[in-house]
Amino acid sequence: MAASGKSAARRPGRRGLVGAYVLVLALIAGAAGLAFGDFKGKTPEIIDKATAAEPSPTPDVVQSLPLPVRPPPSGFRSLPPAELAEMIETTSDGARLPRISSTGWMPWIVNSRRFDTAGPPARIGLLVINLGVDEGAMRRAIEDLPAEVSLAFLPGTPDLPRWLGRAREFGHESYLMLPIDDSGTAERGIRPIEGAAEAAENLRRLRVVLSRGEGYVGLVISSPAAIAQADDVMRPLVKELSERGLAVVEVNQAPGAAAVQRLTEELGTGYARSADVLDYKLAGDGVAGNLDRLTAWVAETAPGRAPRHAFGVIQPGDEAIGAVLGWHRRREDRSTVSLVPLIGHFECRDACMSRMRAQPAQLRP
């Protein structure tokens, strides 16, 4: 873990999983040409001035036409409104839940941010978790951090749909946090997943979380509770996420394969995992030092070894956000490591790839 301060010599063993993140193809990364070339319309002819052959008592006045303002690249796919509408299920009680379209489009692909796959193959990412407690910190994370930084919101965040929309406007890939054994979320009306609850009740609570907003890639599980690794508790939940075309991100510092990871592989769900909590309080070097260390590890190369991929996790504190901004400004040599959104660190194995092929367009940039 980057935050542990342990020597880099131990990192390769612990990073075996990250090295296996053979990316949800270059597809999900997306090609910059398609992601950023959405401008439509004919550019008007610009006339700086008109010169008459002979002076005229009533010369025509010809004004230059202004160039149309091209919107900044969004980084997201553009699907027809009808297709997007079909990816929402409205339940009998009025809740709006994400779902896979009849043609096979999955929300975790549609809502992921594209990036240029022509960049350095070694990739680093950043995920800000637990956004929504402090509005000022949430606003700063959305508006100040680079668009490649991914954001995960607490489902009880007031006016969450607006904040998700705002994050998308600034180019951020968004996720929701899954509350597990966390009584603190109950005060905002969100009941957490509990080991003592019946499977049907936990499933109901999951759907409440999913209905809180739209346009997110999937859910983030960041809980030290034992139930987060209990197959009987997590299987129905991961199955629901898989059937709705959502992805799972896990912040898990335990060594070896996790139960949630095994479930996602079995059920064909996109999955990403990190053990690098960059603002871990026991770390000696702080966020900046941990981020530098993680970047250096990703940048290491060796003959015959695949490029490394890793993403770090931070809380939305001023110190952590400031450290990320400082790190991003001083990245003088960007020729060895790419900063990419979280989708660039996903794992999509056999069952997942089979589901992707149901909609061939998902396999193209």
Secondary structure by P-SEA (a helix, b strand, c coil): cccccccccccccccccccccccccccccccccccccccccccccccccccccccccbbbbbbbbcccccccccccccccaaaaaaaccccccbbbbbbbccccccccccccccccccccccccccccccccccaaaaaaaaccccccbbbbbcccccaaaaaaaaaaaabbbbbbbbbcccccccccccccccccccaaaaaaaaaaaaaccccccbbbbbccccccccccccaaaaaaaaaabbbbbbbcccccccaaaaaaaaacccccccccccccccccccaaaaaaaaaaaaaccccccccccbbbbbcccaaaaaaaaaaaaacccccccccccccccccccaaaaaaaacccccccc
